[in-house]
Amino acid sequence: MVDDEDGDQLVVPRGAVELLARILAHMAAGKGVSVVPAGADLTTQQAADLLNVSRPYLIGLLEAGEIEHRKVGTHRRVKVESLLECMRRDDQRRREAADELTDLTQELGL
């Protein structure tokens, strides 16, 4: 809760405060932060920027069916949800590969 000089109070939900704290922590660490509304359509450049990949690489992912997209005329549009799902799948694959590598290391006694 915040009071202004007129005595008015502003109640901020705890989730919003926690989100703002995480955003500020990322910014303090020198990391960029993007806020994108749920359900938003992104251009291929915006999607590539969020994934931190080149636009041609993203186009390859779209063409390979890794990320759902649609065409608006000749332009591709990517739903934020599709992009986030791709990121989750990629993170899961990385974790599984790291676990596999850990298992192999332990089996070999390294």
ABEGO torsion letter per residue (X at the ends): XBBBAAGBBBBBBAAAAAAAAAAAAAAAAGBBBBBBBBGBBBBAAAAAAAAGBBAAAAAAAAAAGABBBBBBEABBBBBAAAAAAAAAAAAAAAAAAAAAAAAAAAAAGX
